[in-house]
């Protein structure tokens, strides 16, 4: 049971790292901070498609990672 949870934890952590790295950033350095004011005034549409899918994957893997970590600590 413990080894199974550790394998699932390792897979969840790899998927979590990958999904975070594949997401697009909120701003692009100095030019993003200058042009970002217009987005705050007029609003920005929610991410759709690929970014939304990566966001959901990130949330699910983060929750899974935390829960499995807590269970593994309790089992020790």
PQR file with spaces between the fields and no chain letter, atoms N, CA, C, O and H, PARSE charges and radii, in Angstrom:
ATOM       1  N    UNK     1       0.822   -1.194    0.000 -0.4000 1.5000
ATOM       2  CA   UNK     1       0.000    0.000    0.000 -0.0000 2.0000
ATOM       3  C    UNK     1       0.865    1.256    0.000  0.5500 1.7000
ATOM       4  O    UNK     1       0.610    2.210   -0.735 -0.5500 1.4000
ATOM       5  N    UNK     2       1.884    1.229    0.836 -0.4000 1.5000
ATOM       6  CA   UNK     2       2.763    2.390    0.958 -0.0000 2.0000
ATOM       7  C    UNK     2       3.537    2.633   -0.342  0.5500 1.7000
ATOM       8  O    UNK     2       3.688    3.776   -0.774 -0.5500 1.4000
ATOM       9  H    UNK     2       2.092    0.454    1.433  0.4000 1.0000
ATOM      10  N    UNK     3       4.023    1.556   -0.961 -0.4000 1.5000
ATOM      11  CA   UNK     3       4.781    1.705   -2.205 -0.0000 2.0000
ATOM      12  C    UNK     3       3.862    2.174   -3.333  0.5500 1.7000
ATOM      13  O    UNK     3       4.261    2.990   -4.164 -0.5500 1.4000
ATOM      14  H    UNK     3       3.900    0.628   -0.611  0.4000 1.0000
ATOM      15  N    UNK     4       2.645    1.663   -3.359 -0.4000 1.5000
ATOM      16  CA   UNK     4       1.677    2.104   -4.364 -0.0000 2.0000
ATOM      17  C    UNK     4       1.415    3.604   -4.243  0.5500 1.7000
ATOM      18  O    UNK     4       1.384    4.309   -5.251 -0.5500 1.4000
ATOM      19  H    UNK     4       2.321    1.000   -2.684  0.4000 1.0000
ATOM      20  N    UNK     5       1.227    4.093   -3.021 -0.4000 1.5000
ATOM      21  CA   UNK     5       0.995    5.524   -2.809 -0.0000 2.0000
ATOM      22  C    UNK     5       2.220    6.350   -3.187  0.5500 1.7000
ATOM      23  O    UNK     5       2.088    7.459   -3.704 -0.5500 1.4000
ATOM      24  H    UNK     5       1.252    3.520   -2.202  0.4000 1.0000
ATOM      25  N    UNK     6       3.403    5.817   -2.933 -0.4000 1.5000
ATOM      26  CA   UNK     6       4.623    6.544   -3.301 -0.0000 2.0000
ATOM      27  C    UNK     6       4.773    6.643   -4.823  0.5500 1.7000
ATOM      28  O    UNK     6       5.232    7.664   -5.336 -0.5500 1.4000
ATOM      29  H    UNK     6       3.511    4.916   -2.513  0.4000 1.0000
ATOM      30  N    UNK     7       4.390    5.597   -5.536 -0.4000 1.5000
ATOM      31  CA   UNK     7       4.448    5.630   -7.000 -0.0000 2.0000
ATOM      32  C    UNK     7       3.436    6.645   -7.533  0.5500 1.7000
ATOM      33  O    UNK     7       3.755    7.426   -8.430 -0.5500 1.4000
ATOM      34  H    UNK     7       4.018    4.768   -5.120  0.4000 1.0000
ATOM      35  N    UNK     8       2.221    6.638   -6.988 -0.4000 1.5000
ATOM      36  CA   UNK     8       1.203    7.611   -7.403 -0.0000 2.0000
ATOM      37  C    UNK     8       1.660    9.034   -7.071  0.5500 1.7000
ATOM      38  O    UNK     8       1.415    9.958   -7.846 -0.5500 1.4000
ATOM      39  H    UNK     8       1.961    6.004   -6.260  0.4000 1.0000
ATOM      40  N    UNK     9       2.319    9.215   -5.931 -0.4000 1.5000
ATOM      41  CA   UNK     9       2.839   10.529   -5.545 -0.0000 2.0000
ATOM      42  C    UNK     9       3.902   11.003   -6.529  0.5500 1.7000
ATOM      43  O    UNK     9       3.927   12.176   -6.902 -0.5500 1.4000
ATOM      44  H    UNK     9       2.518    8.465   -5.301  0.4000 1.0000
ATOM      45  N    UNK    10       4.776   10.099   -6.948 -0.4000 1.5000
ATOM      46  CA   UNK    10       5.813   10.460   -7.911 -0.0000 2.0000
ATOM      47  C    UNK    10       5.201   10.841   -9.258  0.5500 1.7000
ATOM      48  O    UNK    10       5.634   11.809   -9.882 -0.5500 1.4000
ATOM      49  H    UNK    10       4.755    9.146   -6.645  0.4000 1.0000
ATOM      50  N    UNK    11       4.203   10.090   -9.705 -0.4000 1.5000
ATOM      51  CA   UNK    11       3.545   10.407  -10.974 -0.0000 2.0000
ATOM      52  C    UNK    11       2.815   11.745  -10.884  0.5500 1.7000
ATOM      53  O    UNK    11       2.882   12.558  -11.806 -0.5500 1.4000
ATOM      54  H    UNK    11       3.851    9.304   -9.197  0.4000 1.0000
ATOM      55  N    UNK    12       2.121   11.969   -9.773 -0.4000 1.5000
ATOM      56  CA   UNK    12       1.402   13.237   -9.591 -0.0000 2.0000
ATOM      57  C    UNK    12       2.358   14.420   -9.564  0.5500 1.7000
ATOM      58  O    UNK    12       2.048   15.486  -10.095 -0.5500 1.4000
ATOM      59  H    UNK    12       2.067   11.309   -9.024  0.4000 1.0000
ATOM      60  N    UNK    13       3.523   14.233   -8.944 -0.4000 1.5000
ATOM      61  CA   UNK    13       4.483   15.340   -8.878 -0.0000 2.0000
ATOM      62  C    UNK    13       5.080   15.643  -10.252  0.5500 1.7000
ATOM      63  O    UNK    13       5.299   16.808  -10.584 -0.5500 1.4000
ATOM      64  H    UNK    13       3.775   13.367   -8.513  0.4000 1.0000
ATOM      65  N    UNK    14       5.345   14.619  -11.048 -0.4000 1.5000
ATOM      66  CA   UNK    14       5.891   14.843  -12.391 -0.0000 2.0000
ATOM      67  C    UNK    14       4.858   15.533  -13.278  0.5500 1.7000
ATOM      68  O    UNK    14       5.193   16.460  -14.016 -0.5500 1.4000
ATOM      69  H    UNK    14       5.168   13.672  -10.778  0.4000 1.0000
ATOM      70  N    UNK    15       3.612   15.088  -13.209 -0.4000 1.5000
ATOM      71  CA   UNK    15       2.551   15.716  -13.999 -0.0000 2.0000
ATOM      72  C    UNK    15       2.322   17.150  -13.526  0.5500 1.7000
ATOM      73  O    UNK    15       2.075   18.037  -14.345 -0.5500 1.4000
ATOM      74  H    UNK    15       3.340   14.335  -12.610  0.4000 1.0000
ATOM      75  N    UNK    16       2.399   17.387  -12.223 -0.4000 1.5000
ATOM      76  CA   UNK    16       2.230   18.729  -11.677 -0.0000 2.0000
ATOM      77  C    UNK    16       3.324   19.670  -12.171  0.5500 1.7000
ATOM      78  O    UNK    16       3.044   20.797  -12.580 -0.5500 1.4000
ATOM      79  H    UNK    16       2.599   16.667  -11.558  0.4000 1.0000
ATOM      80  N    UNK    17       4.547   19.211  -12.131 -0.4000 1.5000
ATOM      81  CA   UNK    17       5.657   20.034  -12.624 -0.0000 2.0000
ATOM      82  C    UNK    17       5.489   20.332  -14.108  0.5500 1.7000
ATOM      83  O    UNK    17       5.668   21.471  -14.539 -0.5500 1.4000
ATOM      84  H    UNK    17       4.774   18.295  -11.799  0.4000 1.0000
ATOM      85  N    UNK    18       5.150   19.321  -14.881 -0.4000 1.5000
ATOM      86  CA   UNK    18       4.971   19.516  -16.321 -0.0000 2.0000
ATOM      87  C    UNK    18       3.836   20.461  -16.650  0.5500 1.7000
ATOM      88  O    UNK    18       3.969   21.304  -17.538 -0.5500 1.4000
ATOM      89  H    UNK    18       5.005   18.396  -14.530  0.4000 1.0000
ATOM      90  N    UNK    19       2.714   20.335  -15.946 -0.4000 1.5000
ATOM      91  CA   UNK    19       1.575   21.204  -16.243 -0.0000 2.0000
ATOM      92  C    UNK    19       1.854   22.652  -15.854  0.5500 1.7000
ATOM      93  O    UNK    19       1.378   23.574  -16.516 -0.5500 1.4000
ATOM      94  H    UNK    19       2.606   19.650  -15.225  0.4000 1.0000
ATOM      95  N    UNK    20       2.606   22.854  -14.806 -0.4000 1.5000
ATOM      96  CA   UNK    20       2.966   24.223  -14.421 -0.0000 2.0000
ATOM      97  C    UNK    20       3.922   24.837  -15.444  0.5500 1.7000
ATOM      98  O    UNK    20       3.786   26.006  -15.804 -0.5500 1.4000
ATOM      99  H    UNK    20       2.993   22.105  -14.268  0.4000 1.0000
ATOM     100  N    UNK    21       4.877   24.054  -15.904 -0.4000 1.5000
ATOM     101  CA   UNK    21       5.848   24.583  -16.869 -0.0000 2.0000
ATOM     102  C    UNK    21       5.232   24.840  -18.239  0.5500 1.7000
ATOM     103  O    UNK    21       5.716   25.699  -18.976 -0.5500 1.4000
ATOM     104  H    UNK    21       4.988   23.104  -15.611  0.4000 1.0000
ATOM     105  N    UNK    22       4.182   24.120  -18.592 -0.4000 1.5000
ATOM     106  CA   UNK    22       3.562   24.306  -19.905 -0.0000 2.0000
ATOM     107  C    UNK    22       2.565   25.453  -19.944  0.5500 1.7000
ATOM     108  O    UNK    22       2.155   25.863  -21.031 -0.5500 1.4000
ATOM     109  H    UNK    22       3.788   23.422  -17.994  0.4000 1.0000
ATOM     110  N    UNK    23       2.163   25.983  -18.799 -0.4000 1.5000
ATOM     111  CA   UNK    23       1.199   27.080  -18.779 -0.0000 2.0000
ATOM     112  C    UNK    23       1.856   28.368  -19.249  0.5500 1.7000
ATOM     113  O    UNK    23       3.044   28.600  -19.029 -0.5500 1.4000
ATOM     114  H    UNK    23       2.495   25.650  -17.917  0.4000 1.0000
ATOM     115  N    UNK    24       1.046   29.204  -19.907 -0.4000 1.5000
ATOM     116  CA   UNK    24       1.563   30.491  -20.350 -0.0000 2.0000
ATOM     117  C    UNK    24       1.599   31.457  -19.177  0.5500 1.7000
ATOM     118  O    UNK    24       0.763   31.383  -18.277 -0.5500 1.4000
ATOM     119  H    UNK    24       0.080   29.015  -20.085  0.4000 1.0000
ATOM     120  N    UNK    25       2.557   32.350  -19.190 -0.4000 1.5000
ATOM     121  CA   UNK    25       2.711   33.304  -18.095 -0.0000 2.0000
ATOM     122  C    UNK    25       1.679   34.416  -18.163  0.5500 1.7000
ATOM     123  O    UNK    25       1.037   34.613  -19.194 -0.5500 1.4000
ATOM     124  H    UNK    25       3.236   32.410  -19.921  0.4000 1.0000
ATOM     125  N    UNK    26       1.519   35.146  -17.057 -0.4000 1.5000
ATOM     126  CA   UNK    26       0.567   36.251  -17.014 -0.0000 2.0000
ATOM     127  C    UNK    26       1.111   37.507  -17.682  0.5500 1.7000
ATOM     128  O    UNK    26       0.346   38.289  -18.246 -0.5500 1.4000
ATOM     129  H    UNK    26       2.041   34.985  -16.219  0.4000 1.0000
ATOM     130  N    UNK    27       2.395   37.702  -17.625 -0.4000 1.5000
ATOM     131  CA   UNK    27       2.969   38.893  -18.243 -0.0000 2.0000
ATOM     132  C    UNK    27       4.298   38.529  -18.870  0.5500 1.7000
ATOM     133  O    UNK    27       4.899   37.505  -18.543 -0.5500 1.4000
ATOM     134  H    UNK    27       3.017   37.066  -17.167  0.4000 1.0000
ATOM     135  N    UNK    28       4.745   39.377  -19.770 -0.4000 1.5000
ATOM     136  CA   UNK    28       5.989   39.123  -20.476 -0.0000 2.0000
ATOM     137  C    UNK    28       7.016   40.182  -20.083  0.5500 1.7000
ATOM     138  O    UNK    28       7.423   40.986  -20.922 -0.5500 1.4000
ATOM     139  H    UNK    28       4.258   40.208  -20.036  0.4000 1.0000
ATOM     140  N    UNK    29       7.431   40.194  -18.847 -0.4000 1.5000
ATOM     141  CA   UNK    29       8.452   41.126  -18.392 -0.0000 2.0000
ATOM     142  C    UNK    29       7.952   42.552  -18.302  0.5500 1.7000
ATOM     143  O    UNK    29       6.814   42.797  -17.904 -0.5500 1.4000
ATOM     144  H    UNK    29       7.100   39.541  -18.165  0.4000 1.0000
ATOM     145  N    UNK    30       8.815   43.503  -18.679 -0.4000 1.5000
ATOM     146  CA   UNK    30       8.486   44.918  -18.585 -0.0000 2.0000
ATOM     147  C    UNK    30       7.369   45.303  -19.536  0.5500 1.7000
ATOM     148  O    UNK    30       6.506   46.105  -19.181 -0.5500 1.4000
ATOM     149  H    UNK    30       9.740   43.303  -19.002  0.4000 1.0000
ATOM     150  N    UNK    31       7.371   44.742  -20.739 -0.4000 1.5000
ATOM     151  CA   UNK    31       6.313   45.076  -21.695 -0.0000 2.0000
ATOM     152  C    UNK    31       4.960   44.575  -21.211  0.5500 1.7000
ATOM     153  O    UNK    31       3.935   45.196  -21.494 -0.5500 1.4000
ATOM     154  H    UNK    31       8.073   44.090  -21.027  0.4000 1.0000
ATOM     155  N    UNK    32       4.941   43.477  -20.494 -0.4000 1.5000
ATOM     156  CA   UNK    32       3.690   42.958  -19.943 -0.0000 2.0000
ATOM     157  C    UNK    32       3.156   43.831  -18.838  0.5500 1.7000
ATOM     158  O    UNK    32       1.942   43.959  -18.679 -0.5500 1.4000
ATOM     159  H    UNK    32       5.773   42.972  -20.264  0.4000 1.0000
ATOM     160  N    UNK    33       4.049   44.442  -18.061 -0.4000 1.5000
ATOM     161  CA   UNK    33       3.585   45.309  -16.980 -0.0000 2.0000
ATOM     162  C    UNK    33       3.054   46.626  -17.516  0.5500 1.7000
ATOM     163  O    UNK    33       2.145   47.212  -16.928 -0.5500 1.4000
ATOM     164  H    UNK    33       5.036   44.339  -18.189  0.4000 1.0000
ATOM     165  N    UNK    34       3.611   47.098  -18.627 -0.4000 1.5000
ATOM     166  CA   UNK    34       3.122   48.338  -19.224 -0.0000 2.0000
ATOM     167  C    UNK    34       1.785   48.098  -19.920  0.5500 1.7000
ATOM     168  O    UNK    34       0.843   48.871  -19.744 -0.5500 1.4000
ATOM     169  H    UNK    34       4.350   46.621  -19.105  0.4000 1.0000
ATOM     170  N    UNK    35       1.703   47.041  -20.700 -0.4000 1.5000
ATOM     171  CA   UNK    35       0.467   46.752  -21.422 -0.0000 2.0000
ATOM     172  C    UNK    35      -0.575   46.088  -20.555  0.5500 1.7000
ATOM     173  O    UNK    35      -1.732   45.990  -20.964 -0.5500 1.4000
ATOM     174  H    UNK    35       2.468   46.413  -20.843  0.4000 1.0000
ATOM     175  N    UNK    36      -0.214   45.633  -19.385 -0.4000 1.5000
ATOM     176  CA   UNK    36      -1.146   44.930  -18.509 -0.0000 2.0000
ATOM     177  C    UNK    36      -2.212   45.821  -17.924  0.5500 1.7000
ATOM     178  O    UNK    36      -3.245   45.333  -17.466 -0.5500 1.4000
ATOM     179  H    UNK    36       0.726   45.713  -19.053  0.4000 1.0000
ATOM     180  N    UNK    37      -1.978   47.138  -17.930 -0.4000 1.5000
ATOM     181  CA   UNK    37      -2.971   48.055  -17.391 -0.0000 2.0000
ATOM     182  C    UNK    37      -4.256   48.045  -18.191  0.5500 1.7000
ATOM     183  O    UNK    37      -5.342   48.169  -17.623 -0.5500 1.4000
ATOM     184  H    UNK    37      -1.139   47.535  -18.302  0.4000 1.0000
ATOM     185  N    UNK    38      -4.149   47.900  -19.498 -0.4000 1.5000
ATOM     186  CA   UNK    38      -5.342   47.860  -20.343 -0.0000 2.0000
ATOM     187  C    UNK    38      -6.176   46.626  -20.043  0.5500 1.7000
ATOM     188  O    UNK    38      -7.405   46.677  -20.107 -0.5500 1.4000
ATOM     189  H    UNK    38      -3.268   47.799  -19.959  0.4000 1.0000
ATOM     190  N    UNK    39      -5.525   45.522  -19.716 -0.4000 1.5000
ATOM     191  CA   UNK    39      -6.259   44.302  -19.399 -0.0000 2.0000
ATOM     192  C    UNK    39      -7.038   44.460  -18.100  0.5500 1.7000
ATOM     193  O    UNK    39      -8.127   43.903  -17.960 -0.5500 1.4000
ATOM     194  H    UNK    39      -4.527   45.481  -19.663  0.4000 1.0000
ATOM     195  N    UNK    40      -6.492   45.210  -17.154 -0.4000 1.5000
ATOM     196  CA   UNK    40      -7.188   45.403  -15.897 -0.0000 2.0000
ATOM     197  C    UNK    40      -8.401   46.307  -16.069  0.5500 1.7000
ATOM     198  O    UNK    40      -9.418   46.113  -15.403 -0.5500 1.4000
ATOM     199  H    UNK    40      -5.607   45.661  -17.268  0.4000 1.0000
ATOM     200  N    UNK    41      -8.303   47.296  -16.959 -0.4000 1.5000
ATOM     201  CA   UNK    41      -9.412   48.224  -17.167 -0.0000 2.0000
ATOM     202  C    UNK    41     -10.542   47.544  -17.943  0.5500 1.7000
ATOM     203  O    UNK    41     -11.702   47.587  -17.534 -0.5500 1.4000
ATOM     204  H    UNK    41      -7.477   47.454  -17.500  0.4000 1.0000
ATOM     205  N    UNK    42     -10.190   46.925  -19.054 -0.4000 1.5000
ATOM     206  CA   UNK    42     -11.210   46.351  -19.929 -0.0000 2.0000
ATOM     207  C    UNK    42     -11.546   44.901  -19.584  0.5500 1.7000
ATOM     208  O    UNK    42     -12.512   44.350  -20.113 -0.5500 1.4000
ATOM     209  H    UNK    42      -9.248   46.891  -19.386  0.4000 1.0000
ATOM     210  N    UNK    43     -10.781   44.295  -18.728 -0.4000 1.5000
ATOM     211  CA   UNK    43     -11.030   42.903  -18.351 -0.0000 2.0000
ATOM     212  C    UNK    43     -10.403   41.949  -19.344  0.5500 1.7000
ATOM     213  O    UNK    43     -10.203   42.286  -20.511 -0.5500 1.4000
ATOM     214  H    UNK    43      -9.997   44.742  -18.299  0.4000 1.0000
ATOM     215  N    UNK    44     -10.104   40.780  -18.879 -0.4000 1.5000
ATOM     216  CA   UNK    44      -9.501   39.774  -19.743 -0.0000 2.0000
ATOM     217  C    UNK    44     -10.409   38.562  -19.749  0.5500 1.7000
ATOM     218  O    UNK    44     -10.892   38.135  -18.700 -0.5500 1.4000
ATOM     219  H    UNK    44     -10.266   40.506  -17.931  0.4000 1.0000
ATOM     220  N    UNK    45     -10.636   38.020  -20.900 -0.4000 1.5000
ATOM     221  CA   UNK    45     -11.480   36.834  -20.994 -0.0000 2.0000
ATOM     222  C    UNK    45     -10.781   35.654  -20.351  0.5500 1.7000
ATOM     223  O    UNK    45      -9.554   35.555  -20.359 -0.5500 1.4000
ATOM     224  H    UNK    45     -10.244   38.367  -21.752  0.4000 1.0000
ATOM     225  N    UNK    46     -11.581   34.767  -19.798 -0.4000 1.5000
ATOM     226  CA   UNK    46     -11.012   33.586  -19.142 -0.0000 2.0000
ATOM     227  C    UNK    46     -10.302   32.722  -20.161  0.5500 1.7000
ATOM     228  O    UNK    46     -10.664   32.680  -21.337 -0.5500 1.4000
ATOM     229  H    UNK    46     -12.578   34.848  -19.792  0.4000 1.0000
ATOM     230  N    UNK    47      -9.290   32.039  -19.683 -0.4000 1.5000
ATOM     231  CA   UNK    47      -8.538   31.150  -20.560 -0.0000 2.0000
ATOM     232  C    UNK    47      -9.441   30.030  -21.054  0.5500 1.7000
ATOM     233  O    UNK    47     -10.255   29.489  -20.306 -0.5500 1.4000
ATOM     234  H    UNK    47      -8.996   32.073  -18.728  0.4000 1.0000
ATOM     235  N    UNK    48      -9.284   29.702  -22.301 -0.4000 1.5000
ATOM     236  CA   UNK    48     -10.089   28.637  -22.894 -0.0000 2.0000
ATOM     237  C    UNK    48      -9.166   27.620  -23.530  0.5500 1.7000
ATOM     238  O    UNK    48      -8.018   27.915  -23.862 -0.5500 1.4000
ATOM     239  H    UNK    48      -8.623   30.142  -22.909  0.4000 1.0000
ATOM     240  N    UNK    49      -9.672   26.461  -23.686 -0.4000 1.5000
ATOM     241  CA   UNK    49      -8.942   25.430  -24.400 -0.0000 2.0000
ATOM     242  C    UNK    49      -7.765   24.890  -23.621  0.5500 1.7000
ATOM     243  O    UNK    49      -7.912   24.346  -22.527 -0.5500 1.4000
ATOM     244  H    UNK    49     -10.604   26.222  -23.416  0.4000 1.0000
ATOM     245  N    UNK    50      -6.596   25.052  -24.208 -0.4000 1.5000
ATOM     246  CA   UNK    50      -5.369   24.449  -23.691 -0.0000 2.0000
ATOM     247  C    UNK    50      -5.001   24.969  -22.302  0.5500 1.7000
ATOM     248  O    UNK    50      -4.664   24.186  -21.413 -0.5500 1.4000
ATOM     249  H    UNK    50      -6.477   25.494  -25.097  0.4000 1.0000
ATOM     250  N    UNK    51      -5.064   26.270  -22.117 -0.4000 1.5000
ATOM     251  CA   UNK    51      -4.708   26.845  -20.809 -0.0000 2.0000
ATOM     252  C    UNK    51      -5.703   26.428  -19.727  0.5500 1.7000
ATOM     253  O    UNK    51      -5.314   26.194  -18.583 -0.5500 1.4000
ATOM     254  H    UNK    51      -5.337   26.906  -22.838  0.4000 1.0000
ATOM     255  N    UNK    52      -6.973   26.335  -20.080 -0.4000 1.5000
ATOM     256  CA   UNK    52      -7.977   25.906  -19.103 -0.0000 2.0000
ATOM     257  C    UNK    52      -7.746   24.451  -18.709  0.5500 1.7000
ATOM     258  O    UNK    52      -7.864   24.092  -17.537 -0.5500 1.4000
ATOM     259  H    UNK    52      -7.289   26.525  -21.010  0.4000 1.0000
ATOM     260  N    UNK    53      -7.416   23.618  -19.691 -0.4000 1.5000
ATOM     261  CA   UNK    53      -7.136   22.210  -19.407 -0.0000 2.0000
ATOM     262  C    UNK    53      -5.917   22.071  -18.511  0.5500 1.7000
ATOM     263  O    UNK    53      -5.927   21.274  -17.573 -0.5500 1.4000
ATOM     264  H    UNK    53      -7.320   23.910  -20.643  0.4000 1.0000
ATOM     265  N    UNK    54      -4.871   22.835  -18.787 -0.4000 1.5000
ATOM     266  CA   UNK    54      -3.671   22.778  -17.940 -0.0000 2.0000
ATOM     267  C    UNK    54      -3.968   23.290  -16.530  0.5500 1.7000
ATOM     268  O    UNK    54      -3.406   22.783  -15.559 -0.5500 1.4000
ATOM     269  H    UNK    54      -4.864   23.482  -19.549  0.4000 1.0000
ATOM     270  N    UNK    55      -4.822   24.263  -16.414 -0.4000 1.5000
ATOM     271  CA   UNK    55      -5.205   24.762  -15.095 -0.0000 2.0000
ATOM     272  C    UNK    55      -5.936   23.716  -14.270  0.5500 1.7000
ATOM     273  O    UNK    55      -5.690   23.568  -13.073 -0.5500 1.4000
ATOM     274  H    UNK    55      -5.279   24.675  -17.203  0.4000 1.0000
ATOM     275  N    UNK    56      -6.840   22.990  -14.924 -0.4000 1.5000
ATOM     276  CA   UNK    56      -7.571   21.929  -14.226 -0.0000 2.0000
ATOM     277  C    UNK    56      -6.644   20.787  -13.834  0.5500 1.7000
ATOM     278  O    UNK    56      -6.748   20.250  -12.731 -0.5500 1.4000
ATOM     279  H    UNK    56      -7.040   23.110  -15.896  0.4000 1.0000
ATOM     280  N    UNK    57      -5.740   20.416  -14.731 -0.4000 1.5000
ATOM     281  CA   UNK    57      -4.777   19.352  -14.430 -0.0000 2.0000
ATOM     282  C    UNK    57      -3.888   19.756  -13.264  0.5500 1.7000
ATOM     283  O    UNK    57      -3.596   18.937  -12.393 -0.5500 1.4000
ATOM     284  H    UNK    57      -5.655   20.853  -15.626  0.4000 1.0000
ATOM     285  N    UNK    58      -3.454   21.013  -13.240 -0.4000 1.5000
ATOM     286  CA   UNK    58      -2.621   21.504  -12.154 -0.0000 2.0000
ATOM     287  C    UNK    58      -3.355   21.435  -10.821  0.5500 1.7000
ATOM     288  O    UNK    58      -2.787   21.005   -9.818 -0.5500 1.4000
ATOM     289  H    UNK    58      -3.692   21.678  -13.947  0.4000 1.0000
ATOM     290  N    UNK    59      -4.616   21.858  -10.810 -0.4000 1.5000
ATOM     291  CA   UNK    59      -5.396   21.829   -9.576 -0.0000 2.0000
ATOM     292  C    UNK    59      -5.599   20.405   -9.071  0.5500 1.7000
ATOM     293  O    UNK    59      -5.425   20.137   -7.882 -0.5500 1.4000
ATOM     294  H    UNK    59      -5.077   22.208  -11.626  0.4000 1.0000
ATOM     295  N    UNK    60      -5.962   19.499   -9.959 -0.4000 1.5000
ATOM     296  CA   UNK    60      -6.200   18.114   -9.568 -0.0000 2.0000
ATOM     297  C    UNK    60      -4.922   17.469   -9.043  0.5500 1.7000
ATOM     298  O    UNK    60      -4.948   16.790   -8.016 -0.5500 1.4000
ATOM     299  H    UNK    60      -6.102   19.717  -10.925  0.4000 1.0000
ATOM     300  N    UNK    61      -3.809   17.673   -9.734 -0.4000 1.5000
ATOM     301  CA   UNK    61      -2.544   17.066   -9.302 -0.0000 2.0000
ATOM     302  C    UNK    61      -2.050   17.673   -7.986  0.5500 1.7000
ATOM     303  O    UNK    61      -1.464   16.968   -7.165 -0.5500 1.4000
ATOM     304  H    UNK    61      -3.787   18.224  -10.568  0.4000 1.0000
ATOM     305  N    UNK    62      -2.279   18.961   -7.780 -0.4000 1.5000
ATOM     306  CA   UNK    62      -1.851   19.586   -6.526 -0.0000 2.0000
ATOM     307  C    UNK    62      -2.646   19.032   -5.344  0.5500 1.7000
ATOM     308  O    UNK    62      -2.077   18.742   -4.292 -0.5500 1.4000
ATOM     309  H    UNK    62      -2.756   19.534   -8.447  0.4000 1.0000
ATOM     310  N    UNK    63      -3.949   18.885   -5.517 -0.4000 1.5000
ATOM     311  CA   UNK    63      -4.775   18.322   -4.446 -0.0000 2.0000
ATOM     312  C    UNK    63      -4.389   16.871   -4.188  0.5500 1.7000
ATOM     313  O    UNK    63      -4.276   16.452   -3.036 -0.5500 1.4000
ATOM     314  H    UNK    63      -4.412   19.120   -6.372  0.4000 1.0000
ATOM     315  N    UNK    64      -4.187   16.107   -5.253 -0.4000 1.5000
ATOM     316  CA   UNK    64      -3.775   14.715   -5.123 -0.0000 2.0000
ATOM     317  C    UNK    64      -2.429   14.603   -4.421  0.5500 1.7000
ATOM     318  O    UNK    64      -2.240   13.734   -3.570 -0.5500 1.4000
ATOM     319  H    UNK    64      -4.279   16.448   -6.189  0.4000 1.0000
ATOM     320  N    UNK    65      -1.500   15.475   -4.773 -0.4000 1.5000
ATOM     321  CA   UNK    65      -0.175   15.474   -4.163 -0.0000 2.0000
ATOM     322  C    UNK    65      -0.266   15.736   -2.660  0.5500 1.7000
ATOM     323  O    UNK    65       0.371   15.043   -1.868 -0.5500 1.4000
ATOM     324  H    UNK    65      -1.654   16.181   -5.464  0.4000 1.0000
ATOM     325  N    UNK    66      -1.049   16.726   -2.273 -0.4000 1.5000
ATOM     326  CA   UNK    66      -1.178   17.072   -0.858 -0.0000 2.0000
ATOM     327  C    UNK    66      -1.854   15.949   -0.072  0.5500 1.7000
ATOM     328  O    UNK    66      -1.402   15.581    1.013 -0.5500 1.4000
ATOM     329  H    UNK    66      -1.567   17.289   -2.917  0.4000 1.0000
ATOM     330  N    UNK    67      -2.937   15.410   -0.627 -0.4000 1.5000
ATOM     331  CA   UNK    67      -3.658   14.351    0.080 -0.0000 2.0000
ATOM     332  C    UNK    67      -2.807   13.090    0.261  0.5500 1.7000
ATOM     333  O    UNK    67      -2.778   12.500    1.341 -0.5500 1.4000
ATOM     334  H    UNK    67      -3.304   15.709   -1.508  0.4000 1.0000
ATOM     335  N    UNK    68      -2.120   12.688   -0.804 -0.4000 1.5000
ATOM     336  CA   UNK    68      -1.274   11.490   -0.700 -0.0000 2.0000
ATOM     337  C    UNK    68      -0.108   11.730    0.258  0.5500 1.7000
ATOM     338  O    UNK    68       0.287   10.823    0.990 -0.5500 1.4000
ATOM     339  H    UNK    68      -2.144   13.167   -1.681  0.4000 1.0000
ATOM     340  N    UNK    69       0.440   12.936    0.256 -0.4000 1.5000
ATOM     341  CA   UNK    69       1.528   13.241    1.190 -0.0000 2.0000
ATOM     342  C    UNK    69       1.066   13.137    2.637  0.5500 1.7000
ATOM     343  O    UNK    69       1.781   12.607    3.488 -0.5500 1.4000
ATOM     344  H    UNK    69       0.119   13.673   -0.339  0.4000 1.0000
ATOM     345  N    UNK    70      -0.139   13.647    2.912 -0.4000 1.5000
ATOM     346  CA   UNK    70      -0.674   13.566    4.269 -0.0000 2.0000
ATOM     347  C    UNK    70      -0.934   12.113    4.662  0.5500 1.7000
ATOM     348  O    UNK    70      -0.634   11.715    5.787 -0.5500 1.4000
ATOM     349  H    UNK    70      -0.719   14.078    2.220  0.4000 1.0000
ATOM     350  N    UNK    71      -1.485   11.324    3.752 -0.4000 1.5000
ATOM     351  CA   UNK    71      -1.749    9.921    4.042 -0.0000 2.0000
ATOM     352  C    UNK    71      -0.446    9.169    4.301  0.5500 1.7000
ATOM     353  O    UNK    71      -0.381    8.333    5.202 -0.5500 1.4000
ATOM     354  H    UNK    71      -1.729   11.648    2.838  0.4000 1.0000
ATOM     355  N    UNK    72       0.579    9.457    3.528 -0.4000 1.5000
ATOM     356  CA   UNK    72       1.870    8.785    3.743 -0.0000 2.0000
ATOM     357  C    UNK    72       2.490    9.143    5.088  0.5500 1.7000
ATOM     358  O    UNK    72       3.121    8.301    5.726 -0.5500 1.4000
ATOM     359  H    UNK    72       0.527   10.137    2.796  0.4000 1.0000
ATOM     360  N    UNK    73       2.314   10.386    5.519 -0.4000 1.5000
ATOM     361  CA   UNK    73       2.833   10.780    6.834 -0.0000 2.0000
ATOM     362  C    UNK    73       2.065   10.078    7.937  0.5500 1.7000
ATOM     363  O    UNK    73       2.652    9.652    8.932 -0.5500 1.4000
ATOM     364  H    UNK    73       1.802   11.071    5.000  0.4000 1.0000
ATOM     365  N    UNK    74       0.759    9.954    7.768 -0.4000 1.5000
ATOM     366  CA   UNK    74      -0.048    9.272    8.785 -0.0000 2.0000
ATOM     367  C    UNK    74       0.317    7.784    8.866  0.5500 1.7000
ATOM     368  O    UNK    74       0.323    7.209    9.954 -0.5500 1.4000
ATOM     369  H    UNK    74       0.282   10.300    6.960  0.4000 1.0000
ATOM     370  N    UNK    75       0.621    7.163    7.728 -0.4000 1.5000
ATOM     371  CA   UNK    75       0.950    5.742    7.706 -0.0000 2.0000
ATOM     372  C    UNK    75       2.296    5.424    8.360  0.5500 1.7000
ATOM     373  O    UNK    75       2.533    4.285    8.763 -0.5500 1.4000
ATOM     374  H    UNK    75       0.617    7.631    6.844  0.4000 1.0000
ATOM     375  N    UNK    76       3.167    6.406    8.467 -0.4000 1.5000
ATOM     376  CA   UNK    76       4.490    6.139    9.026 -0.0000 2.0000
ATOM     377  C    UNK    76       4.476    5.954   10.472  0.5500 1.7000
ATOM     378  O    UNK    76       5.524    5.722   11.076 -0.5500 1.4000
ATOM     379  H    UNK    76       2.975    7.331    8.140  0.4000 1.0000
